[in-house]
Amino acid sequence: MSLLSVFLDGEVLLTVDGVLDGAAAPAYHRLIEEAFEQEARRVVVDLTRTTALDAGGSAVLAETAAACVARDTHLIIALPNGVEAEITDPGQVRVLLRSVGPWQDAG
């Protein structure tokens, strides 16, 4: 798994390439915290290259949603099937991830 974070003009694009699971959570959290430190107004999490996602990955995305809501930061999640959604409530994450169909089990 690799993570790439690009900050430009108040927006952070965080691309997840490979598996997003509990083991990836610390590195992912560091990048999200850096985005908040840079006062990002919009966070885009690009999952189009994500090959698998487990409960830990889903949880880290829900935590990101909660943190964005608390900071009044826009959160967009882009999925492999071309779906993009603005997340305004952490509960939306699980519903959105289900729209992709079954993810390969990362664990």
C-alpha positions in Angstrom: 0.0 0.0 0.0 1.2 3.5 -0.7 -0.3 6.9 0.1 0.3 10.0 -1.8 -0.8 13.4 -0.4 -0.8 16.6 -2.5 -1.8 20.0 -1.0 -2.7 22.8 -3.3 -4.8 26.0 -2.7 -6.6 24.8 0.4 -7.3 21.3 -1.0 -5.7 18.0 -0.1 -5.8 15.1 -2.5 -5.0 11.8 -0.7 -4.6 8.8 -3.0 -4.6 5.3 -1.6 -2.9 2.8 -3.9 -3.4 -0.8 -2.7 -4.9 -2.0 0.5 -6.6 0.3 3.0 -6.7 -1.6 6.3 -6.0 -1.2 10.0 -2.3 -1.5 9.4 -2.4 1.5 7.1 -4.2 3.6 9.6 -1.2 5.3 11.3 0.2 6.6 8.1 -3.2 7.6 6.8 -3.9 9.5 10.1 -0.6 11.4 9.8 -1.5 12.6 6.4 -5.0 13.7 7.4 -3.6 15.5 10.4 -1.1 17.3 8.2 -4.0 18.4 6.0 -5.8 19.9 9.0 -2.5 21.6 10.2 -2.3 23.2 6.8 -5.9 24.4 7.3 -7.3 22.4 4.3 -10.8 23.5 3.4 -11.4 20.4 1.3 -10.1 16.9 1.6 -10.4 14.5 -1.3 -9.7 10.8 -0.6 -9.1 9.0 -3.8 -9.9 5.3 -3.5 -9.9 4.6 -7.3 -6.6 2.6 -6.9 -7.6 0.9 -3.7 -7.6 -2.9 -4.2 -9.0 -3.9 -0.9 -10.6 -2.3 2.2 -11.4 -4.0 5.5 -13.2 -2.8 8.6 -10.1 -0.9 9.8 -10.0 1.0 6.5 -13.7 1.7 6.7 -13.3 3.0 10.3 -10.4 5.3 9.4 -12.6 6.8 6.7 -15.5 7.3 9.1 -13.0 9.0 11.6 -11.9 11.3 8.8 -15.5 12.2 8.1 -16.2 13.0 11.7 -13.0 15.2 11.9 -14.0 17.0 8.7 -17.5 17.7 10.0 -16.1 19.0 13.2 -13.8 21.4 11.4 -16.3 22.4 8.7 -14.0 20.9 6.1 -15.5 19.4 2.9 -14.8 15.7 2.4 -15.1 14.0 -1.0 -14.5 10.3 -1.4 -13.9 9.0 -4.9 -14.5 5.3 -5.5 -13.2 2.8 -8.2 -16.5 2.6 -10.0 -16.5 6.3 -10.8 -18.7 7.3 -7.9 -17.8 10.5 -6.0 -19.6 11.7 -2.9 -19.4 14.6 -0.6 -19.6 13.2 3.0 -21.4 15.3 5.5 -22.0 12.7 8.1 -19.7 9.8 9.2 -22.6 7.4 8.8 -22.6 8.0 5.0 -19.2 6.3 4.7 -20.4 2.8 5.2 -23.3 3.3 2.8 -21.0 4.7 0.2 -18.5 1.9 0.5 -21.3 -0.7 0.1 -22.3 1.0 -3.2 -19.0 -0.3 -4.6 -20.1 -3.9 -4.0 -18.0 -6.3 -2.0 -14.4 -5.2 -1.4 -11.8 -7.8 -1.5 -11.1 -8.8 2.1 -7.9 -7.0 3.1 -7.4 -9.2 6.2 
